[in-house]
């Protein structure tokens, strides 16, 4: 899974945050609050995201409605999996990772592992 480009990430962030399908016009209007972008630029990037399988689109009148095909968490997990695939020492990489996350994140990781192993009773 390739990391998203800057504008791709901004578009996906909005779609994930809004939790509903959106048109390019809605995306452009929101993105233009922080920086000027042409409608055609956002439309092109939304089309690229569709080609990458990151969004599904459906015709709504003359416009396309774009909706994420995966959750933000699923995307993040895929990036983490790719990062692990870059090493021959997965255990070492995981140990370094766990050593760098906060205690709250370590607790969340423990809960996730217990849940996956069916040991989610505390």
C-alpha positions in Angstrom: 0.0 0.0 0.0 1.6 3.2 -1.1 1.4 6.2 1.2 -1.1 8.8 -0.1 0.2 12.1 -1.6 -0.5 15.4 0.3 -3.8 16.3 -1.5 -4.9 12.7 -1.7 -4.5 12.5 2.1 -6.4 15.8 2.6 -9.3 14.5 0.5 -9.4 11.1 2.3 -9.2 12.8 5.7 -12.3 14.8 4.8 -14.2 11.8 3.5 -13.3 9.7 6.6 -14.2 12.6 8.9 -17.5 13.4 7.3 -18.5 9.7 7.3 -20.7 10.2 4.2 -20.2 10.4 0.4 -19.2 13.8 -1.0 -19.0 15.6 -4.3 -15.9 17.2 -5.7 -17.7 20.6 -5.2 -18.0 19.9 -1.5 -14.4 18.8 -1.2 -13.2 21.9 -3.2 -15.2 24.3 -1.0 -13.8 22.8 2.2 -10.2 22.5 0.9 -10.3 26.2 -0.3 -10.7 27.3 3.3 -7.0 26.6 3.9 -5.6 27.0 0.4 -6.8 27.8 -3.1 -7.3 24.7 -5.4 -8.9 24.5 -8.7 -12.0 22.3 -9.1 -10.3 20.3 -11.9 -7.3 19.6 -9.6 -9.5 18.1 -6.9 -11.5 16.2 -9.6 -8.4 14.7 -11.0 -7.1 13.6 -7.6 -10.5 12.2 -6.7 -10.3 10.2 -10.0 -6.8 9.0 -9.1 -8.1 7.8 -5.7 -10.8 6.0 -7.5 -8.3 4.3 -9.8 -6.2 3.3 -6.7 -9.3 1.7 -5.2 -9.4 4.1 -2.2 -12.8 5.5 -3.1 -16.0 4.2 -4.7 -17.9 6.7 -6.8 -21.5 6.8 -7.8 -23.3 9.1 -10.2 -25.7 11.6 -8.5 -27.2 13.7 -11.3 -24.3 15.2 -13.1 -21.9 14.9 -10.3 -20.0 11.9 -8.8 -20.3 11.1 -5.1 -17.1 9.8 -3.6 -17.0 7.5 -0.6 -14.0 5.7 1.0 -13.7 1.9 0.3 -11.8 1.3 3.5 -11.6 2.9 6.9 -8.8 5.2 8.1 -7.7 2.4 10.5 -7.6 -0.2 7.7 -5.5 2.1 5.6 -3.1 2.8 8.5 -2.8 -1.0 9.2 -1.9 -1.6 5.6 0.8 1.0 5.8 2.1 -0.6 9.0 2.1 -4.0 7.3 4.1 -2.6 4.4 6.6 -1.1 6.8 7.1 -4.4 8.5 7.6 -6.1 5.2 10.6 -3.8 4.6 12.7 -5.6 7.2 14.1 -9.1 7.7 13.8 -8.7 11.5 10.1 -8.1 12.1 10.5 -8.9 15.8 13.2 -6.3 16.2 11.1 -3.7 14.3 8.1 -4.5 16.4 10.1 -4.2 19.6 11.4 -0.8 18.5 7.9 0.3 17.6 6.4 -0.7 20.9 9.3 1.0 22.7 8.4 4.3 21.0 4.6 4.4 21.6 3.0 5.8 24.6 1.8 3.7 27.6 -1.8 4.3 26.5 -1.0 3.1 23.0 0.8 0.0 24.6 -2.4 -0.7 26.6 -4.5 -0.4 23.5 -2.2 -2.8 21.7 -2.4 -5.3 24.6 -6.2 -5.1 24.5 -6.3 -5.6 20.7 -4.0 -8.7 21.0 -6.1 -10.1 23.8 -9.3 -9.5 21.7 -7.8 -11.2 18.7 -6.7 -14.2 20.8 -10.2 -14.5 22.4 -8.8 -13.4 25.8 -10.7 -10.2 26.1 -11.8 -10.7 29.7 -10.3 -8.4 32.2 
